[in-house]
Amino acid sequence: MKTIPNLLTLSRLLSFPFLLLFLYHFNGIGALCVFFFAVLSDVLDGYIARRTSTVTDFGQLLDPVVDKLFVLGTFIYFFIIDKIPLWFIGIVVFRDVIQCVGYFFLWLKKKRFFMPSGWPGKLATGSNFLVILFLIIYATQHSFLPVPIAYVLIQYRELIFMSLFIMASCFTVFSLFYYTVVWLRLYRRVT
């Protein structure tokens, strides 16, 4: 259990309260540092696990759970402060609930199974991280940005955010369909 990838994943989970703290105090630099740490640790934990042959069952379960908690927790914060529309967070929550139900039914079969992380899931996570990046920049008053970039963000924020929400929603729904097909195949194989 105590492998470097698992420790990176756990550190990502432990960094989440600091992200909320920085966001609450409008500290854009601090929030971005935590955010980039989370993204980097997400990339590194899988890479290191594969390169060093330290992939564990615990890590395969922990990594997607931490990703979901980090992304969904951040979205809930932004929803509470009225920066995310209800329909967007509803899509993300719906996908996560369906995924948990899929895992639960496979677990009930008491069969060992490996749930591969496919590119649709990576696209969904990546697009959600992109939404979070723009939300952090916008919500922390973007005072650290160069004036021209801040101006564009302010002038076109509605268009930027709606485009990001639609893109992330499409990838999230696509990943739900992809994983549903994978789960059905796994379920048939274990029954």
C-alpha positions in Angstrom: 0.0 0.0 0.0 2.8 2.4 0.8 4.1 3.0 -2.7 5.1 6.3 -4.1 2.1 6.4 -6.5 -0.3 5.7 -3.6 1.3 8.4 -1.4 1.0 10.9 -4.3 -2.7 10.0 -4.6 -3.2 10.4 -0.9 -1.4 13.7 -0.9 -3.7 14.9 -3.6 -6.7 14.1 -1.4 -5.0 15.9 1.6 -4.4 19.0 -0.6 -8.1 19.5 -1.2 -8.8 21.4 2.0 -6.0 23.8 1.2 -7.5 24.5 -2.2 -10.8 25.4 -0.5 -9.0 27.6 2.0 -7.1 29.5 -0.7 -10.3 29.9 -2.7 -12.2 31.2 0.3 -9.6 33.8 0.9 -9.4 34.8 -2.8 -5.7 33.7 -2.9 -5.4 32.9 -6.6 -1.7 32.0 -6.5 -2.1 29.6 -3.6 -5.2 28.0 -5.2 -3.4 27.6 -8.5 -0.4 26.0 -6.8 -2.6 23.4 -5.1 -4.5 22.9 -8.3 -1.3 22.3 -10.3 0.0 20.0 -7.6 -3.2 18.0 -7.9 -3.0 17.7 -11.7 0.7 16.9 -11.6 0.2 14.2 -8.9 -2.6 12.7 -10.9 -0.4 12.4 -14.0 2.7 11.2 -12.0 1.0 8.5 -9.8 -0.2 6.4 -12.8 3.1 7.0 -14.7 5.3 6.0 -11.8 3.1 3.0 -10.9 3.4 1.6 -14.5 7.1 2.4 -14.9 8.1 0.9 -11.6 5.6 -2.0 -11.7 4.1 -0.8 -8.4 0.5 -0.9 -9.5 -1.6 -2.1 -6.6 -5.3 -3.0 -6.2 -5.6 -0.3 -3.5 -4.1 2.3 -5.9 -6.4 1.3 -8.8 -9.3 1.9 -6.5 -8.0 5.0 -4.7 -6.9 7.0 -7.7 -10.3 7.4 -9.4 -12.0 7.9 -6.0 -9.7 10.7 -5.1 -10.1 12.2 -8.6 -13.9 12.2 -8.2 -13.7 13.6 -4.7 -11.3 16.4 -5.8 -13.3 17.4 -8.9 -16.7 17.0 -7.4 -15.7 18.8 -4.1 -14.4 21.7 -6.1 -17.5 21.9 -8.2 -19.7 21.8 -5.2 -17.7 24.7 -3.7 -18.2 26.7 -6.9 -21.8 25.8 -7.1 -22.4 27.1 -3.5 -20.8 30.4 -4.5 -23.0 30.5 -7.7 -20.3 30.0 -10.3 -21.5 26.7 -11.8 -25.0 26.0 -13.2 -27.0 23.3 -11.6 -27.4 21.3 -14.8 -23.6 21.0 -15.1 -23.0 19.7 -11.6 -26.0 17.4 -12.0 -24.3 15.7 -15.0 -21.1 15.2 -13.1 -22.9 13.8 -10.0 -25.1 11.6 -12.2 -22.1 10.1 -13.9 -20.3 9.5 -10.6 -23.3 7.8 -9.0 -23.8 5.5 -12.0 -20.1 4.6 -11.9 -20.3 3.8 -8.2 -23.4 1.6 -8.9 -21.5 -0.2 -11.6 -18.5 -0.9 -9.3 -20.9 -2.0 -6.6 -22.6 -4.6 -8.8 -19.2 -5.9 -10.0 -18.1 -6.1 -6.4 -21.2 -8.1 -5.4 -20.1 -10.7 -7.8 -17.0 -11.1 -5.6 -14.9 -11.6 -8.7 -11.5 -10.0 -9.2 -11.7 -7.6 -12.0 -9.5 -4.8 -13.4 -11.2 -1.6 -14.5 -9.0 0.0 -17.1 -8.8 3.7 -17.2 -9.8 4.5 -20.8 -9.2 7.6 -22.8 -12.8 8.8 -22.5 -12.4 8.9 -18.7 -9.1 10.8 -19.1 -10.8 13.3 -21.5 -13.6 13.8 -19.0 -11.2 14.3 -16.1 -9.0 16.6 -18.1 -11.9 18.8 -19.3 -13.2 19.0 -15.7 -9.7 20.1 -14.6 -9.8 22.8 -17.3 -13.1 24.0 -16.0 -11.7 24.2 -12.5 -8.6 26.1 -13.7 -10.8 28.8 -15.3 -13.1 28.9 -12.3 -10.1 29.4 -10.0 -8.7 32.2 -12.1 -12.1 33.9 -12.4 -13.2 33.4 -8.8 -10.0 34.7 -7.2 -10.3 38.1 -9.0 -7.6 37.2 -11.6 -5.5 40.0 -10.1 -2.3 38.0 -10.9 -3.0 37.9 -14.6 -1.6 40.3 -17.2 -4.1 43.0 -18.0 -4.9 41.9 -21.6 -5.7 38.3 -20.5 -7.8 39.5 -17.5 -9.7 41.8 -19.9 -10.5 39.0 -22.3 -11.6 36.8 -19.4 -13.9 39.5 -18.1 -15.3 40.5 -21.5 -16.0 37.0 -22.7 -16.5 35.1 -19.4 -20.1 34.0 -20.3 -19.0 32.5 -23.7 -15.8 31.0 -22.2 -17.6 29.3 -19.3 -20.6 28.1 -21.3 -18.2 26.6 -23.9 -16.2 24.9 -21.1 -19.3 23.6 -19.4 -20.7 22.2 -22.6 -17.3 20.6 -23.6 -16.8 19.0 -20.1 -20.4 17.8 -20.1 -20.1 16.1 -23.5 -16.8 14.4 -22.4 -18.4 13.4 -19.1 -21.5 11.9 -20.7 -19.3 10.1 -23.3 -17.2 8.6 -20.6 -20.4 7.4 -18.8 -21.5 5.5 -22.0 -18.0 4.2 -22.5 -17.7 2.8 -19.0 -21.2 1.5 -19.0 -20.3 -0.7 -22.1 -17.1 -1.8 -20.3 -19.0 -2.7 -17.1 -21.6 -4.7 -19.0 -18.9 -6.7 -20.7 -17.1 -7.3 -17.3 -20.4 -8.1 -15.6 -21.3 -10.7 -18.3 -17.8 -12.2 -18.0 -18.1 -12.7 -14.2 -21.7 -14.1 -14.2 
